[in-house]
Every structure is written in C-alpha cells, then in structure tokens.
C-alpha cells in the first residue's frame, strides 16, 4: 500500500541516526522529498551520503540545526523552503532520556528535560507552521515515549517531561486543526539502538546471539513480543500518521511498544 506522499516534502528532526534515519529512508522509498537535521554535521553528511547512494533519484537536503535554538530552526526552515518551496509533513524526533532516580536527579535535569521535550517540538513547529498551513495535507508527528503514561522511577525527570509532551501534542491537535494541520504522536517502548548494541558487545555470556540476548532482556522486562522493536517499525507508524492515509486522525498517540503498555 502506498503512503500517498509521492512528490510531497517532509522534514525530520534528529534524522541522522536510529528511528529518525529509518524514517527518512522510508519517506524517500515512498517518493517524498526529505529535509533532515541534527546537531552533528559529520553524522549528517555521512547519513546523507548513504541515503543518496541508496536513493540516487531521491531529493535530499540536510543542514545542522539545534532544535533548542529558535533562530537556528528559522534558518533551517528558510533553507528548506528555498530548496523545496514548502513542506507537507514535519516529524519531530529529537530527544533522549535522563537516567536517574529522584534523589539523584539534579534541579537542572528537570528543566533540561522539559525544555528538550517541549521546545524540541515547539521551535521547529514555529519555524514551519506557515508552510504546513499552506499544505493541503499539513501534519506534525512527534516521537514520544510510553513513559508519558507509564513512568519509570529510574527516569523520573524524563517520564514527567514525556507526560508534558503528550499533553502538548493533544492541545496542539485541537489548536491547529483550524489551520488544517493534524498533530499526532507515537509512544515508544524499547527499541534497538546503538546503545543496546554496545551493551550486547559487553555481555558476559559470549555464546548468546543478538536475538537470544534481546529476547532475554524483553522477557525480563515483560514485553509480550519477547523482543525489542526495530527502528523501521516506529518509522512506519510515523510515516503513516504523517501521511494522507491518516487524514481523519488528529490528537492520537499510537502505542508502538510490542505490548509493553500496562495503561488503559
């Protein structure tokens, strides 16, 4: 099934690795032109080169951008609009977690986590809002976490910030639909990443394969599918929500956790 985004323009923040990179790849495979950003220029360049080699006909634009810098976001938006003339889909992916229990969480972490999770969406949205308003399929899709509804004590600051982001996306969905912009998010569970690969390389039982090692972690954590998600799986959910296939969906938070959710 086609996502119906041929010759459309998408922007992905945090697009140089992991879920962001897989989302860029899927957008290109689906016929969209894609602009993506990140803070590390060398990683962006390497990702762009790999994608250009795999998709020689694809329209790709990259530029360094810190989503916490409102002016940098405006500059990135101006570059993207100069290149493509406008955009149709904004996928906000930037963000990571802070691991610490309450007593080990410094005051700065609360502010930093909230700032990253909220401004990391609001700054790109402000920069691209006019272009999204001009599109006939304008959408904002955010990468959030299951922590928003299912907090973990060892990530207390991030859990609180994720809950704030869930509230924000719901509010934005109601605020922006009058401008024709749909707003949705996904709630991630545990997904394969470079961090998990590094931990695998340091495993005590060297006889375990990657699949066996991951299954053990998933079983211990209580993930019914007994594995971690693969980056391309949340990427498919993101592109679906961003695309016209989800044209009557706004304010949704799609669970992508392999059944790890315990909330109603």
Buried (B, 14 or more C-beta within 10 A) or exposed (E): EEBEBEEBBBBBBBBBBBBBBBBBBBBBEBBBBBBBBBBEEEBBEEBBEEBBEEBEEBBBBBBBBBBBBBEBBBBBBEBBBEBBEBBBBBBBBBBEBBBBEEEEBEEEBBEBBBEBBBBBBBBBBBBBBEBBBBBEBBBBBBBBBBBBBBBBEBBBBBBBBBBBBBEBBBEBBEEBEEEBBBBBBBBBBBBBBEEBEEEBEEEEEEEBEEEEBBBBBBEEEEBEEBBBBEBBBBBBBBBBBBBBBBEEBBBBBBBBBBEBBEEE
